[in-house]
Amino acid sequence: MPRAQEAAIFGEVVRRVRKEYAWTQEDLAERSGLTTTYVGQVERGDKVPSLTVVLKLARALNVLPARLMESFGHVVMQGLWR
């Protein structure tokens, strides 16, 4: 799987969870200690976040980090991960 696709999958999950709270990117940025620009880049798949950022996002969204990675399990099980 190309790196850009991995980032896009992760970003979609972050966006979906953020919207469950009806938060803006600004809300998530404030709660996670990240910039709004960076949150937007993560959600669009322009940035591949470090483990530290994944943990900050998970804590801000009040979810286990595994929830933000859940879609990758499906990709691996379908044999699409390379």
HELIX and SHEET records of a PDB file:
HELIX    1   1 ARG A    3  GLU A   20  1                                  18    
HELIX    2   2 GLN A   25  SER A   32  1                                   8    
HELIX    3   3 THR A   36  ARG A   44  1                                   9    
HELIX    4   4 LEU A   51  LEU A   61  1                                  11    
HELIX    5   5 PRO A   65  LEU A   68  1                                   4    
HELIX    6   6 GLU A   70  MET A   77  1                                   8    
END                                                                             
